[in-house]
Amino acid sequence: AVGYIRAASYGFTLGGAVGLAMIDAGEPINKACLQEGEWEIDIAGTRNPAEVSLRPMYDPKMERIKA
């Protein structure tokens, strides 16, 4: 394990689970590392693929909030 999920909920606008994770890699992590890595979340012993993003997955340009 390189980190833990700190908060999770169902994202209705995304149609799936959303979580906030903290990663302890022992060194700084850059955008390339996140994009090139394969990420999984262990839920009760079952590994599930995860998509990692530094930006919000919904309305990243804040267009909806400014409408």
Helices and strands as residue ranges (DSSP letters): E 3-11, E 16-23, H 31-36, E 39-43, E 46-50
